[in-house]
Amino acid sequence: MGTKIIGTGSCLPETIVTNDDLAKIMDTSDEWISTRTGIKERHLAKDETTAGMSAAAARKAMENAGVTAQDIDLIIVGTVTADHITPSCACEVQAAIGADNAVAFDINAACSGFMFALNIAHAYLQTGACKTALIIGAETLSKIMDWDDRSTCVLFGDGAGAAVLQKSDRGGLLAFDQGSDGAKGSVLSCADRTNNNPLVKTPRELGYVHMDGQEVYRFAVTTVPQSLTRTIEAAGLSVQDIDYFALHQANIRILQAVAKRLKVSEERLPVSLDHCGNISAASVPILLDEMNRKGLLKPGMKVAMSGFGGGLTWASAVLEW
Ligand code: UT7
């Protein structure tokens, strides 16, 4: 018995900010951002919230899957930028879409969040703990960026992507690989509030994203090809059997390096980072939704997916569409 993605949806904030727009407010240029990252523009939230975008993506995914909110009995949101510490984003989505029968919770695996959610939902479905799962990757990263740090803030965007999953007789998820390396967590971090109570008085300073870009780059171009290769082998397939690689959208140079190491043509690695930037947990489901709506994904096709980032964390999956 496999686990199948039966519908996808996504939502991006209305406001588009181009590289030229950023160059008006900081010392950067379209030339630097485009050549180093492949990013041309990103959507940034004004009135949009993480839960609001998640609910909008969820509604589209449910419509695409042909299920109603009443059918959903599990909601998992991968996010590091929920609107509240509690309630969770998943509980806010549950309320917004009226999925009264669902168990709902968030997970934090940064850019691997959607992929971790996929594996958790797979386990729930396969044990019979749920029948129809809604998994979401959603971020309002712009609120945790240091807009004075041009080396990080230009890379990221806001948005949400969702998928509906059910058990299937054939195909679906064929193999999964997942890992974490907490010892290297400091290369991509964002501090939360610190202890502040009658015993410890500290200023309430909220943290912003801090990244050692070159370390993250090295981690990505080594770990992702290894993880993908393991997963493809575990699925009993070869790299050449994979129709598409739907990878976390961090940097075009990372995608090119992965393609080179796997010896596959870049056309098999669809791109959304040019118009979305890096949206952490939302990257993979937004890309998947774009591929789905463009009609790229046909039944029986093999898709390898991979997320990687803060934690450090990574996760790959091979699925038969
Ligand atoms: O989900 C995972 C998220 N993280 C990633 O994907 C990050 C992976 N890493 C990268 O993509 C790259 O390391 C970056 C795109 C972040 C940076 O590229 P780089 O080639 O490693 O550049 P760098 O940090 O070595 O900086 C080169 C130069 C520096 O100037 P000097 O010291 O050579 O004069 C920077 O100050 O580029 C400068 N620079 C900029 N210039 C214009 C840094 N950011 C900018 C900017 N605009 N936005």
Boltz pocket constraint, residues with backbone or C-beta under 6 A from the ligand:
constraints:
  - pocket:
      binder: B
      contacts: [[A, 27], [A, 28], [A, 29], [A, 32], [A, 33], [A, 36], [A, 37], [A, 111], [A, 150], [A, 151], [A, 152], [A, 154], [A, 211], [A, 212], [A, 213], [A, 214], [A, 216], [A, 217], [A, 250], [A, 251], [A, 278], [A, 280], [A, 308], [A, 309], [A, 310]]
      max_distance: 6.0
